[in-house]
Amino acid sequence: QSNVAATIQVDSRILTLMKRSFPTLTFTGASYIDVLEKEDLDNYDAEIVLVSLGKYYHHEIIKAQNDFENGVNTNSFLVADNDRVEYWKNRLQGLTTKKTVGICWRSGLKSKLRFIHYMSAEQIVDIFADLDCCVVNVQYDYTQQELDIIASGLGDRFIHFPEIDLRNDQDELAALLKALDMIFSAPTAVHALAGAIGVKTFCFVYNSE
């Protein structure tokens, strides 16, 4: 609500993005902290885990999903930098005339439980080998071996921009995502960001068993 005066602490990596998206609110940035062990919640007037917002906004979420399925354009929740979006669109247009799909095949967090939701670089090649599109790397914490596998399998249909810090420069990542035609992602922060800025996003939950 526009009449709410609040200061909200967020991860410093999304500070610029949040300020642009919600100009009537005040945001401060902080590096990652262990809330349960180190943060004194008495310092705040209120606290809420962000994933709990679905409890309060489920009607809006259902409506947005129905609108999407019916082809109705809806406003995005977060706003990417328009100048940077145009920059990345121009970069992409200089490289290909094909549709562009951002790919993120795993999270940077690795565990036995999380691995069942990920794909490998080899599986990404198998999926996109015969599709008439270019894939753009939006996978943070990638390895050179993974890049080599995809580049070898897809050739010049694989695009990688090494100048972007895909983990820490979330504002630049948002602009790149907005410039793409679609995002194909594991359940990570990438798919959440892509959806929030209004990019068509397919989130897979993969189980190898």
Secondary structure, DSSP 8 states (H G I E B T S, - for coil): -TT---EEEEEGGGHHHHHHH-TTSEEEEE----HHHH--GGGSS----GGGHHHHSHHHHHHHHHHHHTT-----SS---HHHHHHHHHHHHTT-SSEEEEEE-S-S---HHHHTT---HHHHHHHHTTSSEEEEE--TT--HHHHHHHHHHHGGGEE--TTS-TTT-HHHHHHHHHHSSEEEE-SSHHHHHHHHTT--EEE------
